[in-house]
Amino acid sequence: MQSIPDLIKNKRDGKELSTEEIQTFINAVTNKTIQECQMGAMLMAIWQKGMTDRETQDLTRGMMSSGEVMSWPLEWAGRVVDKHSTGGVGDKVSLVLAPALAACNCKVPMISGRGLAHTGGTLDKLESIPGYNINKKPSEIQKILASVGCCIVGQTETLVPVDRVLYALRDATSTVDSLPLINGSIISKKGAEALSSLVLDVKFGRAALYKDLGSAKELAESLVKTGNGLGIRTVAVLSKMNSTIGRYVGNSLEVIESLETLKGNGPDDLMELVTTCGGLLLLMTGEVSKLSEGKTKISNAVTSGAALSKFQAMLEAQGVAKEMAQHLCSNTDYYQVLRKSKYYTELKIQKNGVVVDIDGMCLAQILHKLGAGRTIVGEKINHSVGAELLVSLGDKVSKDLPWLRLHYETPAPTEEQIAQLQNSLVISEKNTKYQKQNLVQEIIPPGWF
């Protein structure tokens, strides 16, 4: 058996690791017989040299098998589903989609993660709700699914423990965008969930990990191949990520927009992703016969209030006090429950015209620096930090009206950051007719439209 330094050297030098060598690395992480610096070195070697399809499959399967793999009652066969996003700005799709799917007779054991790099994390958003407990044992997850139909939890000591360790180190070692590591992280968790169907929202654009459609498509095809290789029926959606999804960015603010969406007041771009991802999953489970039918069914679950009821039940099942959950789901005074920032400032529009672009990456990076994200593993974040977009792409706007409300505490935004935010808003002074485009550009494999 080769030593860990030998394995790191082999990958560093571009050699293909055998199944046994990959399992040796997985076992060392599982048994805590490897130093953190060695794990970081291996992650960097994988980032630099990549992995073959076979290596990626072995890595993913080993990570999945490093802990407990869930099992479900026979009567749930074919109905256990999930969705995963590669990360975006204002991406709150899971908070709306999971309860909508539960309202459509699906079981959704969603194992989510924290923020990586500039992208927000689903768990961080939900933890802005006082009492929300992301730590649930497999037996507790099954109990919640039986009574509610959905849960959104974190990785525990028993579920994919290797990924829980590597996930945090990827952020700290700047290896977030490694294709085989993304594969291993995403699909291992979904494999441990014992899913029947999975839809992946793979984003591309300025505010995504992958900037162009070609590289995102490569990732999507790889993820689909890995997922199907583990026996999960897997489809990927390729969606644009240049600006933001919806108008709210930041943990507690995104919870507010999710609740508004579940009350039937959601923005079109968010609902497009919710209905497309949800519609695909209903199609894969056989719940509907056409994608359009699936989209309609998910939309109806949201607008009817059925998904909101599931969301409230999920909050209560995961530790939120009943009166708090009821307040969030029946009132609009959200700050009776959620933390509100001490300060806010509004940025003004600098000329008349039409909004043709908003740089989501710039906004996310500045919010990260103001405390909405973390720069080191385990660092606390400020759930109240965020931003509200007061305009949308295509809006005709007038000079001196506010376009962004920035919520902050300590540190306060600098003059340079304010200037960067002002430059992130692009306004055309000409009589521009802005043509709004769908976020979803392609589905892998094709033919699902």
C-alpha positions as a Markdown table, in Angstrom:
| # | Residue | x | y | z |
|---|---|---|---|---|
| 1 | Met | 0.0 | 0.0 | 0.0 |
| 2 | Gln | 1.4 | 3.4 | -1.0 |
| 3 | Ser | 1.9 | 6.2 | 1.4 |
| 4 | Ile | -0.2 | 9.4 | 1.3 |
| 5 | Pro | 2.8 | 11.4 | 0.1 |
| 6 | Asp | 3.3 | 8.9 | -2.8 |
| 7 | Leu | -0.4 | 9.3 | -3.8 |
| 8 | Ile | -0.1 | 13.1 | -3.8 |
| 9 | Lys | 3.1 | 12.8 | -5.9 |
| 10 | Asn | 1.5 | 10.5 | -8.4 |
| 11 | Lys | -1.4 | 12.8 | -8.9 |
| 12 | Arg | 0.8 | 15.9 | -8.9 |
| 13 | Asp | 2.8 | 14.2 | -11.7 |
| 14 | Gly | -0.3 | 13.6 | -13.8 |
| 15 | Lys | -0.6 | 9.8 | -13.2 |
| 16 | Glu | -4.0 | 8.1 | -13.1 |
| 17 | Leu | -4.8 | 6.8 | -9.7 |
| 18 | Ser | -6.0 | 3.3 | -9.4 |
| 19 | Thr | -9.3 | 2.4 | -7.6 |
| 20 | Glu | -7.3 | 1.1 | -4.7 |
| 21 | Glu | -5.2 | 4.3 | -4.4 |
| 22 | Ile | -8.3 | 6.5 | -4.4 |
| 23 | Gln | -9.9 | 4.3 | -1.8 |
| 24 | Thr | -6.7 | 4.6 | 0.3 |
| 25 | Phe | -7.0 | 8.4 | 0.2 |
| 26 | Ile | -10.8 | 8.1 | 1.1 |
| 27 | Asn | -10.0 | 5.8 | 4.0 |
| 28 | Ala | -7.3 | 8.1 | 5.4 |
| 29 | Val | -9.7 | 11.0 | 5.4 |
| 30 | Thr | -12.4 | 8.9 | 7.0 |
| 31 | Asn | -10.1 | 7.5 | 9.7 |
| 32 | Lys | -8.4 | 10.9 | 10.3 |
| 33 | Thr | -5.0 | 9.4 | 9.6 |
| 34 | Ile | -4.1 | 12.1 | 7.1 |
| 35 | Gln | -2.8 | 15.6 | 7.9 |
| 36 | Glu | -4.9 | 18.6 | 6.8 |
| 37 | Cys | -2.0 | 19.9 | 4.7 |
| 38 | Gln | -1.9 | 16.6 | 2.9 |
| 39 | Met | -5.6 | 16.8 | 2.1 |
| 40 | Gly | -5.0 | 20.3 | 0.7 |
| 41 | Ala | -2.1 | 19.1 | -1.4 |
| 42 | Met | -4.2 | 16.3 | -2.9 |
| 43 | Leu | -7.0 | 18.7 | -3.7 |
| 44 | Met | -4.6 | 21.0 | -5.4 |
| 45 | Ala | -3.0 | 18.1 | -7.4 |
| 46 | Ile | -6.5 | 17.0 | -8.5 |
| 47 | Trp | -7.3 | 20.6 | -9.5 |
| 48 | Gln | -4.2 | 20.9 | -11.5 |
| 49 | Lys | -4.1 | 17.5 | -13.2 |
| 50 | Gly | -7.8 | 16.6 | -13.3 |
| 51 | Met | -9.2 | 13.0 | -13.2 |
| 52 | Thr | -10.4 | 10.5 | -15.8 |
| 53 | Asp | -14.1 | 9.5 | -15.9 |
| 54 | Arg | -13.1 | 6.3 | -14.1 |
| 55 | Glu | -11.2 | 8.1 | -11.4 |
| 56 | Thr | -14.1 | 10.5 | -10.9 |
| 57 | Gln | -16.5 | 7.6 | -10.6 |
| 58 | Asp | -14.2 | 5.9 | -8.0 |
| 59 | Leu | -13.8 | 9.1 | -6.0 |
| 60 | Thr | -17.5 | 9.7 | -5.9 |
| 61 | Arg | -18.4 | 6.2 | -5.0 |
| 62 | Gly | -15.7 | 6.1 | -2.3 |
| 63 | Met | -17.0 | 9.4 | -0.8 |
| 64 | Met | -20.6 | 8.2 | -0.9 |
| 65 | Ser | -19.6 | 4.9 | 0.8 |
| 66 | Ser | -17.5 | 6.7 | 3.5 |
| 67 | Gly | -20.6 | 6.8 | 5.7 |
| 68 | Glu | -24.2 | 5.6 | 6.0 |
| 69 | Val | -26.2 | 5.3 | 2.8 |
| 70 | Met | -29.9 | 5.9 | 3.4 |
| 71 | Ser | -32.7 | 3.4 | 2.7 |
| 72 | Trp | -36.4 | 4.2 | 2.3 |
| 73 | Pro | -39.7 | 2.4 | 2.6 |
| 74 | Leu | -40.7 | 0.4 | -0.5 |
| 75 | Glu | -43.8 | 2.5 | -0.9 |
| 76 | Trp | -41.6 | 5.5 | -1.7 |
| 77 | Ala | -39.9 | 3.8 | -4.6 |
| 78 | Gly | -39.4 | 6.1 | -7.6 |
| 79 | Arg | -40.5 | 9.2 | -5.6 |
| 80 | Val | -37.4 | 10.1 | -3.7 |
| 81 | Val | -35.9 | 13.1 | -5.6 |
| 82 | Asp | -33.6 | 16.1 | -5.2 |
| 83 | Lys | -32.1 | 19.1 | -6.9 |
| 84 | His | -28.7 | 20.6 | -6.7 |
| 85 | Ser | -27.3 | 23.9 | -8.0 |
| 86 | Thr | -23.6 | 24.7 | -8.7 |
| 87 | Gly | -24.1 | 28.0 | -7.0 |
| 88 | Gly | -25.2 | 31.5 | -7.9 |
| 89 | Val | -26.1 | 34.9 | -6.6 |
| 90 | Gly | -29.5 | 35.1 | -4.9 |
| 91 | Asp | -30.0 | 31.4 | -5.7 |
| 92 | Lys | -32.9 | 30.5 | -3.3 |
| 93 | Val | -34.5 | 27.9 | -5.6 |
| 94 | Ser | -34.2 | 25.1 | -3.1 |
| 95 | Leu | -36.2 | 26.9 | -0.4 |
| 96 | Val | -39.2 | 27.1 | -2.8 |
| 97 | Leu | -38.7 | 23.9 | -4.8 |
| 98 | Ala | -38.4 | 21.4 | -1.9 |
| 99 | Pro | -41.8 | 22.2 | -0.4 |
| 100 | Ala | -43.4 | 22.5 | -3.8 |
| 101 | Leu | -42.2 | 18.9 | -4.7 |
| 102 | Ala | -43.4 | 17.7 | -1.3 |
| 103 | Ala | -46.8 | 19.1 | -2.2 |
| 104 | Cys | -46.7 | 17.1 | -5.4 |
| 105 | Asn | -46.3 | 13.7 | -3.7 |
| 106 | Cys | -42.5 | 13.5 | -3.8 |
| 107 | Lys | -40.0 | 12.9 | -1.0 |
| 108 | Val | -37.1 | 15.3 | -0.9 |
| 109 | Pro | -34.2 | 14.5 | 1.5 |
| 110 | Met | -32.1 | 17.5 | 0.5 |
| 111 | Ile | -28.6 | 17.5 | 1.9 |
| 112 | Ser | -27.2 | 21.0 | 1.3 |
| 113 | Gly | -24.0 | 22.9 | 1.8 |
| 114 | Arg | -22.8 | 26.2 | 3.0 |
| 115 | Gly | -21.5 | 29.1 | 0.9 |
| 116 | Leu | -18.5 | 28.5 | -1.3 |
| 117 | Ala | -16.4 | 31.4 | -2.6 |
| 118 | His | -18.9 | 34.2 | -3.6 |
| 119 | Thr | -21.9 | 32.0 | -3.8 |
| 120 | Gly | -24.4 | 31.7 | -1.0 |
| 121 | Gly | -25.2 | 28.5 | 0.9 |
| 122 | Thr | -28.7 | 27.1 | 1.4 |
| 123 | Leu | -27.8 | 26.1 | 5.0 |
| 124 | Asp | -26.6 | 29.6 | 5.8 |
| 125 | Lys | -29.9 | 31.0 | 4.5 |
| 126 | Leu | -32.0 | 28.7 | 6.6 |
| 127 | Glu | -29.9 | 29.2 | 9.7 |
| 128 | Ser | -30.9 | 32.9 | 9.6 |
| 129 | Ile | -34.3 | 31.6 | 10.9 |
| 130 | Pro | -33.9 | 31.2 | 14.7 |
| 131 | Gly | -34.1 | 27.6 | 15.9 |
| 132 | Tyr | -33.7 | 26.0 | 12.4 |
| 133 | Asn | -31.6 | 22.8 | 13.0 |
| 134 | Ile | -29.7 | 21.5 | 10.0 |
| 135 | Asn | -28.3 | 18.5 | 12.0 |
| 136 | Lys | -30.6 | 15.5 | 11.7 |
| 137 | Lys | -29.8 | 11.8 | 11.9 |
| 138 | Pro | -30.9 | 9.6 | 9.1 |
| 139 | Ser | -33.7 | 8.2 | 11.3 |
| 140 | Glu | -34.9 | 11.7 | 12.0 |
| 141 | Ile | -34.7 | 12.6 | 8.3 |
| 142 | Gln | -37.0 | 9.6 | 7.4 |
| 143 | Lys | -39.4 | 10.7 | 10.1 |
| 144 | Ile | -39.6 | 14.2 | 8.7 |
| 145 | Leu | -40.1 | 12.9 | 5.1 |
| 146 | Ala | -42.9 | 10.6 | 6.3 |
| 147 | Ser | -44.8 | 13.5 | 8.0 |
| 148 | Val | -43.8 | 16.5 | 5.8 |
| 149 | Gly | -42.3 | 15.2 | 2.6 |
| 150 | Cys | -39.2 | 17.4 | 2.5 |
| 151 | Cys | -36.3 | 18.4 | 4.7 |
| 152 | Ile | -33.1 | 20.5 | 4.1 |
| 153 | Val | -30.2 | 19.3 | 6.2 |
| 154 | Gly | -26.5 | 19.4 | 6.4 |
| 155 | Gln | -24.0 | 16.6 | 6.2 |
| 156 | Thr | -23.6 | 14.7 | 9.5 |
| 157 | Glu | -20.9 | 12.6 | 11.0 |
| 158 | Thr | -22.5 | 9.5 | 9.4 |
| 159 | Leu | -23.6 | 10.9 | 6.0 |
| 160 | Val | -20.8 | 11.4 | 3.5 |
| 161 | Pro | -18.2 | 12.4 | 6.2 |
| 162 | Val | -15.4 | 12.6 | 3.7 |
| 163 | Asp | -17.2 | 15.3 | 1.7 |
| 164 | Arg | -18.0 | 17.2 | 4.8 |
| 165 | Val | -14.2 | 17.5 | 5.4 |
| 166 | Leu | -13.2 | 18.2 | 1.8 |
| 167 | Tyr | -16.0 | 20.6 | 1.1 |
| 168 | Ala | -14.7 | 23.1 | 3.6 |
| 169 | Leu | -11.1 | 22.6 | 2.5 |
| 170 | Arg | -12.0 | 23.3 | -1.1 |
| 171 | Asp | -13.0 | 26.8 | -0.2 |
| 172 | Ala | -9.9 | 27.4 | 1.9 |
| 173 | Thr | -7.5 | 26.0 | -0.8 |
| 174 | Ser | -9.1 | 27.7 | -3.9 |
| 175 | Thr | -10.0 | 24.4 | -5.5 |
| 176 | Val | -13.8 | 25.0 | -5.6 |
| 177 | Asp | -13.9 | 24.9 | -9.4 |
| 178 | Ser | -12.3 | 21.5 | -10.0 |
| 179 | Leu | -14.6 | 19.4 | -12.2 |
| 180 | Pro | -13.8 | 16.0 | -10.5 |
| 181 | Leu | -14.1 | 17.5 | -7.0 |
| 182 | Ile | -17.4 | 19.1 | -7.9 |
| 183 | Asn | -18.6 | 15.8 | -9.2 |
| 184 | Gly | -17.5 | 14.0 | -6.1 |
| 185 | Ser | -19.0 | 16.5 | -3.7 |
| 186 | Ile | -22.4 | 16.8 | -5.4 |
| 187 | Ile | -23.1 | 13.3 | -6.6 |
| 188 | Ser | -21.7 | 11.5 | -3.4 |
| 189 | Lys | -24.3 | 13.3 | -1.3 |
| 190 | Lys | -27.1 | 12.5 | -3.7 |
| 191 | Gly | -26.0 | 8.9 | -3.9 |
| 192 | Ala | -26.1 | 8.7 | -0.1 |
| 193 | Glu | -29.6 | 10.0 | -0.2 |
| 194 | Ala | -30.6 | 6.9 | -2.3 |
| 195 | Leu | -32.4 | 9.0 | -4.8 |
| 196 | Ser | -34.4 | 7.8 | -7.8 |
| 197 | Ser | -34.1 | 11.0 | -9.7 |
| 198 | Leu | -31.9 | 14.1 | -9.6 |
| 199 | Val | -31.9 | 17.4 | -11.5 |
| 200 | Leu | -28.8 | 19.6 | -11.5 |
| 201 | Asp | -28.9 | 23.3 | -12.1 |
| 202 | Val | -25.5 | 24.0 | -13.7 |
| 203 | Lys | -24.9 | 27.7 | -14.0 |
| 204 | Phe | -22.7 | 29.6 | -16.4 |
| 205 | Gly | -21.9 | 33.3 | -16.7 |
| 206 | Arg | -20.1 | 36.1 | -15.0 |
| 207 | Ala | -21.5 | 35.3 | -11.6 |
| 208 | Ala | -21.1 | 31.5 | -11.8 |
| 209 | Leu | -18.1 | 29.3 | -11.2 |
| 210 | Tyr | -18.1 | 28.5 | -14.9 |
| 211 | Lys | -18.1 | 31.6 | -17.1 |
| 212 | Asp | -19.1 | 30.2 | -20.5 |
| 213 | Leu | -21.7 | 27.7 | -21.7 |
| 214 | Gly | -19.1 | 25.3 | -23.1 |
| 215 | Ser | -17.3 | 24.7 | -19.8 |
| 216 | Ala | -20.6 | 24.5 | -17.9 |
| 217 | Lys | -21.9 | 22.0 | -20.5 |
| 218 | Glu | -18.8 | 19.9 | -19.9 |
| 219 | Leu | -19.5 | 19.9 | -16.2 |
| 220 | Ala | -23.1 | 19.1 | -16.8 |
| 221 | Glu | -22.4 | 16.1 | -19.0 |
| 222 | Ser | -19.8 | 14.9 | -16.5 |
| 223 | Leu | -22.3 | 15.2 | -13.6 |
| 224 | Val | -25.0 | 13.4 | -15.5 |
| 225 | Lys | -22.6 | 10.6 | -16.4 |
| 226 | Thr | -21.5 | 10.2 | -12.8 |
| 227 | Gly | -25.0 | 10.3 | -11.4 |
| 228 | Asn | -26.3 | 7.7 | -13.9 |
| 229 | Gly | -23.2 | 5.6 | -13.1 |
| 230 | Leu | -24.3 | 5.5 | -9.5 |
| 231 | Gly | -27.8 | 4.4 | -10.6 |
| 232 | Ile | -29.6 | 7.8 | -10.2 |
| 233 | Arg | -31.6 | 9.0 | -13.1 |
| 234 | Thr | -29.9 | 12.4 | -13.6 |
| 235 | Val | -30.7 | 15.4 | -15.8 |
| 236 | Ala | -28.9 | 18.8 | -15.9 |
| 237 | Val | -30.3 | 22.2 | -16.6 |
| 238 | Leu | -27.9 | 24.8 | -18.0 |
| 239 | Ser | -28.9 | 28.3 | -16.8 |
| 240 | Lys | -27.5 | 31.8 | -17.1 |
| 241 | Met | -26.0 | 33.4 | -14.0 |
| 242 | Asn | -24.8 | 37.0 | -14.9 |
| 243 | Ser | -27.0 | 39.1 | -12.6 |
| 244 | Thr | -28.9 | 37.8 | -9.6 |
| 245 | Ile | -31.8 | 35.4 | -9.2 |
| 246 | Gly | -34.7 | 37.5 | -7.9 |
| 247 | Arg | -34.1 | 40.9 | -6.3 |
| 248 | Tyr | -32.8 | 39.9 | -2.8 |
| 249 | Val | -29.3 | 38.7 | -2.1 |
| 250 | Gly | -28.1 | 37.8 | 1.4 |
| 251 | Asn | -29.1 | 35.1 | 3.9 |
| 252 | Ser | -32.1 | 36.5 | 5.8 |
| 253 | Leu | -33.2 | 38.6 | 2.8 |
| 254 | Glu | -33.3 | 35.5 | 0.6 |
| 255 | Val | -35.5 | 33.8 | 3.2 |
| 256 | Ile | -37.9 | 36.8 | 2.9 |
| 257 | Glu | -38.0 | 36.5 | -0.9 |
| 258 | Ser | -38.5 | 32.8 | -0.7 |
| 259 | Leu | -41.5 | 33.3 | 1.6 |
| 260 | Glu | -42.9 | 36.0 | -0.7 |
| 261 | Thr | -42.6 | 33.5 | -3.6 |
| 262 | Leu | -44.3 | 30.8 | -1.6 |
| 263 | Lys | -47.1 | 33.3 | -1.0 |
| 264 | Gly | -47.5 | 33.7 | -4.8 |
| 265 | Asn | -45.4 | 36.9 | -5.2 |
| 266 | Gly | -42.3 | 35.4 | -6.6 |
| 267 | Pro | -40.2 | 37.0 | -9.4 |
| 268 | Asp | -40.4 | 35.5 | -12.9 |
| 269 | Asp | -36.7 | 34.4 | -13.0 |
| 270 | Leu | -36.9 | 32.5 | -9.7 |
| 271 | Met | -40.2 | 30.8 | -10.7 |
| 272 | Glu | -38.7 | 29.8 | -14.1 |
| 273 | Leu | -36.0 | 27.8 | -12.3 |
| 274 | Val | -38.4 | 26.4 | -9.7 |
| 275 | Thr | -40.9 | 25.2 | -12.3 |
| 276 | Thr | -38.3 | 23.9 | -14.8 |
| 277 | Cys | -36.4 | 21.9 | -12.2 |
| 278 | Gly | -39.5 | 20.7 | -10.5 |
| 279 | Gly | -41.2 | 19.9 | -13.7 |
| 280 | Leu | -38.3 | 17.7 | -14.8 |
| 281 | Leu | -38.4 | 15.8 | -11.6 |
| 282 | Leu | -42.1 | 15.2 | -11.9 |
| 283 | Leu | -41.5 | 14.0 | -15.4 |
| 284 | Met | -38.7 | 11.6 | -14.3 |
| 285 | Thr | -40.9 | 10.1 | -11.5 |
| 286 | Gly | -43.7 | 9.5 | -13.9 |
| 287 | Glu | -46.0 | 11.9 | -12.0 |
| 288 | Val | -46.6 | 13.7 | -15.3 |
| 289 | Ser | -46.2 | 12.8 | -19.0 |
| 290 | Lys | -44.9 | 16.1 | -20.3 |
| 291 | Leu | -42.5 | 18.8 | -19.0 |
| 292 | Ser | -45.1 | 21.5 | -19.6 |
| 293 | Glu | -47.5 | 19.6 | -17.4 |
| 294 | Gly | -44.9 | 19.2 | -14.7 |
| 295 | Lys | -44.1 | 23.0 | -14.7 |
| 296 | Thr | -47.8 | 23.8 | -14.4 |
| 297 | Lys | -48.2 | 21.3 | -11.5 |
| 298 | Ile | -45.3 | 22.9 | -9.6 |
| 299 | Ser | -46.5 | 26.4 | -10.3 |
| 300 | Asn | -50.0 | 25.5 | -8.9 |
| 301 | Ala | -48.4 | 24.0 | -5.8 |
| 302 | Val | -46.8 | 27.4 | -5.1 |
| 303 | Thr | -49.7 | 29.7 | -6.0 |
| 304 | Ser | -52.3 | 27.6 | -4.2 |
| 305 | Gly | -50.4 | 27.8 | -0.9 |
| 306 | Ala | -49.8 | 24.1 | -0.7 |
| 307 | Ala | -46.0 | 24.5 | -0.9 |
| 308 | Leu | -46.1 | 27.3 | 1.8 |
| 309 | Ser | -47.9 | 24.8 | 4.1 |
| 310 | Lys | -45.1 | 22.3 | 3.5 |
| 311 | Phe | -42.5 | 24.9 | 4.2 |
| 312 | Gln | -44.1 | 25.8 | 7.5 |
| 313 | Ala | -44.3 | 22.1 | 8.5 |
| 314 | Met | -40.6 | 21.7 | 7.5 |
| 315 | Leu | -39.6 | 24.6 | 9.7 |
| 316 | Glu | -41.4 | 23.2 | 12.7 |
| 317 | Ala | -40.0 | 19.7 | 12.1 |
| 318 | Gln | -36.5 | 21.1 | 12.0 |
| 319 | Gly | -36.7 | 23.0 | 15.3 |
| 320 | Val | -38.3 | 26.4 | 14.6 |
| 321 | Ala | -40.9 | 27.3 | 17.2 |
| 322 | Lys | -44.4 | 26.9 | 16.0 |
| 323 | Glu | -45.4 | 30.5 | 16.6 |
| 324 | Met | -42.3 | 31.7 | 14.7 |
| 325 | Ala | -43.0 | 29.4 | 11.7 |
| 326 | Gln | -46.6 | 30.5 | 11.7 |
| 327 | His | -45.7 | 34.2 | 11.8 |
| 328 | Leu | -43.2 | 33.9 | 8.9 |
| 329 | Cys | -45.7 | 32.0 | 6.8 |
| 330 | Ser | -48.8 | 34.2 | 7.5 |
| 331 | Asn | -47.4 | 37.7 | 8.0 |
| 332 | Thr | -45.2 | 40.1 | 6.1 |
| 333 | Asp | -43.5 | 41.7 | 9.1 |
| 334 | Tyr | -40.6 | 39.2 | 8.8 |
| 335 | Tyr | -38.2 | 41.2 | 11.1 |
| 336 | Gln | -40.4 | 40.1 | 14.1 |
| 337 | Val | -38.5 | 36.8 | 13.6 |
| 338 | Leu | -35.4 | 37.5 | 11.4 |
| 339 | Arg | -32.5 | 39.6 | 12.3 |
| 340 | Lys | -32.5 | 43.1 | 10.7 |
| 341 | Ser | -29.3 | 44.9 | 9.9 |
| 342 | Lys | -28.5 | 48.0 | 12.0 |
| 343 | Tyr | -27.9 | 50.2 | 9.0 |
| 344 | Tyr | -28.8 | 50.5 | 5.3 |
| 345 | Thr | -28.0 | 52.9 | 2.5 |
| 346 | Glu | -29.6 | 53.4 | -0.8 |
| 347 | Leu | -27.7 | 53.9 | -4.0 |
| 348 | Lys | -29.1 | 56.3 | -6.6 |
| 349 | Ile | -29.5 | 56.0 | -10.3 |
| 350 | Gln | -27.0 | 58.3 | -12.1 |
| 351 | Lys | -28.8 | 58.8 | -15.4 |
| 352 | Asn | -32.1 | 58.3 | -17.2 |
| 353 | Gly | -32.4 | 55.2 | -19.4 |
| 354 | Val | -33.1 | 51.5 | -19.5 |
| 355 | Val | -31.4 | 48.9 | -17.1 |
| 356 | Val | -29.5 | 46.6 | -19.4 |
| 357 | Asp | -27.1 | 44.9 | -17.0 |
| 358 | Ile | -26.5 | 44.4 | -13.2 |
| 359 | Asp | -23.2 | 42.7 | -12.3 |
| 360 | Gly | -24.2 | 40.0 | -9.9 |
| 361 | Met | -20.6 | 39.0 | -9.3 |
| 362 | Cys | -19.6 | 42.5 | -8.1 |
| 363 | Leu | -22.6 | 42.6 | -5.7 |
| 364 | Ala | -21.8 | 39.1 | -4.3 |
| 365 | Gln | -18.1 | 39.8 | -3.7 |
| 366 | Ile | -18.8 | 43.1 | -1.9 |
| 367 | Leu | -21.5 | 41.5 | 0.3 |
| 368 | His | -19.1 | 38.7 | 1.1 |
| 369 | Lys | -16.6 | 41.3 | 2.3 |
| 370 | Leu | -19.2 | 43.0 | 4.4 |
| 371 | Gly | -19.9 | 39.7 | 6.3 |
| 372 | Ala | -22.5 | 37.8 | 4.3 |
| 373 | Gly | -19.9 | 35.1 | 3.5 |
| 374 | Arg | -16.9 | 33.5 | 5.1 |
| 375 | Thr | -13.2 | 33.6 | 4.2 |
| 376 | Ile | -12.0 | 30.9 | 6.6 |
| 377 | Val | -13.5 | 27.5 | 7.6 |
| 378 | Gly | -15.9 | 27.9 | 10.5 |
| 379 | Glu | -16.1 | 31.7 | 10.4 |
| 380 | Lys | -19.4 | 33.1 | 11.5 |
| 381 | Ile | -21.4 | 35.1 | 9.0 |
| 382 | Asn | -23.8 | 38.0 | 9.5 |
| 383 | His | -27.2 | 36.8 | 8.3 |
| 384 | Ser | -28.6 | 40.3 | 8.1 |
| 385 | Val | -26.0 | 41.6 | 5.6 |
| 386 | Gly | -27.4 | 41.7 | 2.0 |
| 387 | Ala | -28.9 | 43.8 | -0.7 |
| 388 | Glu | -32.3 | 44.5 | -2.3 |
| 389 | Leu | -32.4 | 45.4 | -5.9 |
| 390 | Leu | -35.0 | 48.0 | -6.5 |
| 391 | Val | -34.9 | 47.7 | -10.3 |
| 392 | Ser | -34.9 | 44.8 | -12.7 |
| 393 | Leu | -33.3 | 44.2 | -16.1 |
| 394 | Gly | -35.4 | 46.0 | -18.8 |
| 395 | Asp | -36.8 | 48.6 | -16.4 |
| 396 | Lys | -37.0 | 52.2 | -17.7 |
| 397 | Val | -35.5 | 54.3 | -14.9 |
| 398 | Ser | -35.0 | 57.9 | -13.9 |
| 399 | Lys | -31.9 | 59.7 | -12.5 |
| 400 | Asp | -31.7 | 60.1 | -8.7 |
| 401 | Leu | -34.2 | 57.4 | -7.9 |
| 402 | Pro | -32.8 | 54.5 | -5.6 |
| 403 | Trp | -31.8 | 51.3 | -7.4 |
| 404 | Leu | -30.1 | 49.3 | -4.6 |
| 405 | Arg | -30.7 | 49.1 | -0.8 |
| 406 | Leu | -27.6 | 47.9 | 0.9 |
| 407 | His | -28.0 | 46.3 | 4.4 |
| 408 | Tyr | -24.8 | 46.2 | 6.5 |
| 409 | Glu | -23.4 | 46.4 | 10.0 |
| 410 | Thr | -19.6 | 46.1 | 10.7 |
| 411 | Pro | -17.7 | 46.7 | 8.5 |
| 412 | Ala | -19.4 | 49.5 | 6.7 |
| 413 | Pro | -19.0 | 49.7 | 2.9 |
| 414 | Thr | -16.1 | 51.8 | 1.8 |
| 415 | Glu | -16.3 | 54.6 | -0.8 |
| 416 | Glu | -14.5 | 52.3 | -3.2 |
| 417 | Gln | -17.1 | 49.5 | -2.7 |
| 418 | Ile | -19.9 | 52.0 | -3.2 |
| 419 | Ala | -18.3 | 53.1 | -6.5 |
| 420 | Gln | -17.9 | 49.5 | -7.6 |
| 421 | Leu | -21.5 | 48.9 | -6.9 |
| 422 | Gln | -22.5 | 52.0 | -8.9 |
| 423 | Asn | -20.5 | 50.8 | -11.8 |
| 424 | Ser | -22.2 | 47.4 | -11.7 |
| 425 | Leu | -25.4 | 49.0 | -12.8 |
| 426 | Val | -25.4 | 49.5 | -16.6 |
| 427 | Ile | -28.0 | 51.9 | -18.1 |
| 428 | Ser | -28.5 | 52.6 | -21.8 |
| 429 | Glu | -29.5 | 56.2 | -22.4 |
| 430 | Lys | -30.8 | 55.3 | -25.9 |
| 431 | Asn | -34.4 | 54.3 | -26.5 |
| 432 | Thr | -33.4 | 50.7 | -25.9 |
| 433 | Lys | -35.9 | 47.9 | -26.2 |
| 434 | Tyr | -34.6 | 45.3 | -23.7 |
| 435 | Gln | -35.3 | 41.7 | -24.7 |
| 436 | Lys | -35.6 | 39.6 | -21.6 |
| 437 | Gln | -34.3 | 36.1 | -22.1 |
| 438 | Asn | -35.0 | 32.8 | -20.2 |
| 439 | Leu | -32.4 | 31.7 | -17.7 |
| 440 | Val | -32.6 | 28.1 | -18.8 |
| 441 | Gln | -30.7 | 27.6 | -22.0 |
| 442 | Glu | -30.3 | 23.9 | -22.4 |
| 443 | Ile | -31.1 | 20.6 | -20.8 |
| 444 | Ile | -28.7 | 17.6 | -20.7 |
| 445 | Pro | -29.4 | 15.1 | -22.1 |
| 446 | Pro | -31.4 | 16.9 | -24.8 |
| 447 | Gly | -35.0 | 16.1 | -25.7 |
| 448 | Trp | -36.6 | 17.0 | -22.4 |
| 449 | Phe | -38.4 | 20.0 | -23.8 |
